[in-house]
Amino acid sequence: MLNTEDILCKMLFAQLQSIGFFTESKSQPVLENFYGRWFEESQSILERHQFLKRTENGHVPTRSIGTMSELWKEWNEQKSDLLQDNNMKAMVTLVETALKALPDILTGKASATDILFPNSSMDLVEGVYKNNQVADYFNDVLADTLAAYLQERLKQEPEAKIRILEIGAGTGGTSAAVFQKLKAWQTHIKEYCYTDLSKAFLIHAENKYSPDNPYLTYKRFNVEEPASEQHIDPGSYDVVIAANVLHATKNIRQTLRNAKAVLKKNGLLLLNEISDHNIYSHLTFGLLEGWWLYEDPDLRIPGCPGLYPDTWKMVLESEGYRYVSFMAEQSHQLGQQIIAAESNGVVRQKKKTETEEDTGHLQIDAEKDHSQENASLIEQTAQFVKHTLAKSIKLSPERIHEDTTFEKYGIDSILQVNFIRELEKVTGDLPKTILFEHNNTKELVDYLVKEHESKLRTTLLKETKQPAKNEAPLQT
Ligand SMILES: C[S@@+](CC[C@H](N)C(=O)[O-])C[C@H]1O[C@@H](n2cnc3c(N)ncnc32)[C@H](O)[C@@H]1O
């Protein structure tokens, strides 16, 4: 993949110049919505590859790259080799299609969705997710992990009937490999709930997979919203699978909470996810809105929505998933990772309350198991920290992200004195270095709950316990 980066950068650069960027031209298109973010990342890529340099007047070209027809000729020569490689064929065709249409996409004459899914067809994209060795390898690793789980589970509980739910199953790139593996266990599968945000995929899947897989059910499910509000029984699935989808959400922590709410206690989460950033993705999926939805860049790989393996581990563990394992660790350089993790059964869900609906506020309730109170304490402490921080910097608490450092919110040495003083009104004395040691809301909350639990319980929980309307129904 690496040796084609240069020509792809040249083509990107040339296409951007063709619509007025990085030239003397006064008229450049105004990039709407997420294309501003896409363009910033394009500049960074071009800077890294020394096509551009940053000056105080913005980015300027550092070299000339030949005419467009020369570049297409160079691309076509490299492409014919790449097309011999079954692993690259689908991606090469997709990137060429996107590059050709890039000026029209950026100037609003064409939509990236129409270009990548012409006439709503999945054909161009489907081959990226299946029927090539790399995709098939990762899909097989995920399916094998599921098979190992089933084997072990049935050893302990021979009569078990397993329920599986797949999030964002799309065209079934991963599902098809899983169905193949499930054949041996068919009598033990009670349900495989095939879900996606878009109904179009459910219709496609029903036609394609129903005849051979009698346990299939189909539901629309948006993993950014609580399952209980989407006719999905919370806490009722043994396994949740999500392939190439969780990264395409605003807030990865919230997404993991919603996925967890679907799982039974000790249920298995299986993820197939990108493990790195590359120019192919940037020039294809990067042109779609889902790529840029994320609002927690501190957790993402710079310039793209993926998470590095270490970050997945950290986030999963802090959201109460245990035994986080990477099932294809030796192959992460191929661009994907397979993650397995088990739910500890504690579920945190957003729930709108009557009064909060009026203000647009979301109240988070916590429950389940014997840890209902603990989860509630963590949540109330998080709310307390967010409100206190928000007050210090005159921002609305909803705009505080748990993973963003206090420094990014402008908490300097002067503001931190006041911030700590306000926290101490509830916790009692705190170390003056506390914000250095715990430099975002999540870390600070963990510390406060650990070190000042009883103070927090008596103040925060006492205040919030009385109104029953703030409590969500138990989800097991
Ligand atoms: C890149 S495709 C991957 C499809 C499939 N899992 C595979 O690997 O072949 C992402 C899929 O996730 C779906 N999706 C995107 N955002 C979603 C969300 N918030 N909740 C559920 N599904 C979502 C899309 O409709 C699409 O089908």
The ligand as an SDF file (V2000), in Angstrom:
LIG
                    3D

 27 29  0  0  0  0  0  0  0  0999 V2000
  -18.4050    0.4420    6.9900 C   0  0  0  0  0  0  0  0  0  0  0  0
  -19.9190   -0.3770    7.0570 S   0  0  0  0  0  0  0  0  0  0  0  0
  -19.4820   -1.9610    7.6820 C   0  0  0  0  0  0  0  0  0  0  0  0
  -20.4860   -3.0090    7.3540 C   0  0  0  0  0  0  0  0  0  0  0  0
  -20.2040   -4.4060    7.8990 C   0  0  0  0  0  0  0  0  0  0  0  0
  -20.1900   -4.4510    9.3340 N   0  0  0  0  0  0  0  0  0  0  0  0
  -18.9300   -4.9710    7.3290 C   0  0  0  0  0  0  0  0  0  0  0  0
  -17.9030   -4.9110    8.0150 O   0  0  0  0  0  0  0  0  0  0  0  0
  -18.9930   -5.4110    6.2130 O   0  0  0  0  0  0  0  0  0  0  0  0
  -20.6510    0.4090    8.4390 C   0  0  0  0  0  0  0  0  0  0  0  0
  -22.0980    0.0270    8.6600 C   0  0  0  0  0  0  0  0  0  0  0  0
  -22.5090    0.5650    9.8930 O   0  0  0  0  0  0  0  0  0  0  0  0
  -23.7640    1.2040    9.7530 C   0  0  0  0  0  0  0  0  0  0  0  0
  -23.8100    2.2770   10.7480 N   0  0  0  0  0  0  0  0  0  0  0  0
  -23.2410    3.5000   10.6840 C   0  0  0  0  0  0  0  0  0  0  0  0
  -23.5040    4.2050   11.7970 N   0  0  0  0  0  0  0  0  0  0  0  0
  -24.2480    3.3970   12.5970 C   0  0  0  0  0  0  0  0  0  0  0  0
  -24.8460    3.5690   13.8700 C   0  0  0  0  0  0  0  0  0  0  0  0
  -24.7370    4.7180   14.5380 N   0  0  0  0  0  0  0  0  0  0  0  0
  -25.5430    2.5470   14.3890 N   0  0  0  0  0  0  0  0  0  0  0  0
  -25.6690    1.3940   13.7090 C   0  0  0  0  0  0  0  0  0  0  0  0
  -25.1480    1.1700   12.4900 N   0  0  0  0  0  0  0  0  0  0  0  0
  -24.4380    2.1650   11.9250 C   0  0  0  0  0  0  0  0  0  0  0  0
  -23.8020    1.6840    8.3300 C   0  0  0  0  0  0  0  0  0  0  0  0
  -25.1370    1.8240    7.8780 O   0  0  0  0  0  0  0  0  0  0  0  0
  -23.0450    0.5740    7.6100 C   0  0  0  0  0  0  0  0  0  0  0  0
  -23.8890   -0.4400    7.1930 O   0  0  0  0  0  0  0  0  0  0  0  0
  1  2  1  0
  2  3  1  0
  2 10  1  0
  3  4  1  0
  4  5  1  0
  5  6  1  0
  5  7  1  0
  7  8  2  0
  7  9  1  0
 10 11  1  0
 11 12  1  0
 11 26  1  0
 12 13  1  0
 13 14  1  0
 13 24  1  0
 14 15  1  0
 14 23  1  0
 15 16  2  0
 16 17  1  0
 17 18  1  0
 17 23  2  0
 18 19  1  0
 18 20  2  0
 20 21  1  0
 21 22  2  0
 22 23  1  0
 24 25  1  0
 24 26  1  0
 26 27  1  0
M  CHG  2   2   1   9  -1
M  END
$$$$
